[in-house]
Amino acid sequence: MIKRLYSSWHIADQGERSADKLFTSLDDEIFYIIHHLRISSDYHKTQLAGEIDFLVFTRLGLMVIEVK
């Protein structure tokens, strides 16, 4: 069961929409998914800000997904 912690309507990028649709096929386990998570720039030398496209929580751990 997929538990999205976001609304699919807010996804503007086509690649991210495609990835969001693929998550529906992962229905055999419980997944919690966060979309467009902002991250701090305190530890990066050149970038002012960053974001994670999808952060997926599973029983085995975390997955950070960057969609291109």
N, C-alpha and C positions, 0 to 999 in steps of 0.2 A: 504494500500500500504506500503510495506516494503522498507525503504531507508537504505541500508547498507552503512556504512561509512568505509568499508574495502572490500578486495577482498576475496571471499570464497576459492580461490586457496591457500591462505596462511595458512589455518587451517590444522595443522598436527594431532592434537589429535582426535581420533575417536569419543569420547563422544561429543566434541565440534562440530564436523561435523554433528552429529546426531541432536544436538540442532539447528544448523544453518538450517538444512532441515526443522525442525518443524516450524521455523519462517515463512516459505512460506505459511503455513496454516492460518496465522493471517492476512488475506488480507482485513478485513472489516474496519480497521482504519489505520491511518498513524503512523508508528513507525520508529524512527531513531535508528539504532543499531551500537554501536562501539564494536569491538572485541579486546581483549588483551590490555586493558588499564593499563599502569603502574601507580602505586600509590606510594606516598612518604612513606619513613620509619621514618620520623621525629617523628611520634606519636606512634611508636611501640617499645617496650623495647627489644625484642629479634630478630626480623626479620630485615634483612638488606633491603629487597625490597619486594614488593608484586605486584600483578596484578589482575585485574578484568577480568573474562572470557568474559562476555557480559554486556554492559551497555545499557539499553533500555530506550529511551525517549518516553513517550506517553502523551496524553492530560491530563491524570490523575496524572502523576508524573514520577518518575524514578524507574527502577527496576535494581537491581544488581544481576546478575546470575552467580553463581559459579558451574561449571559442574564437576561432579565426575565420 
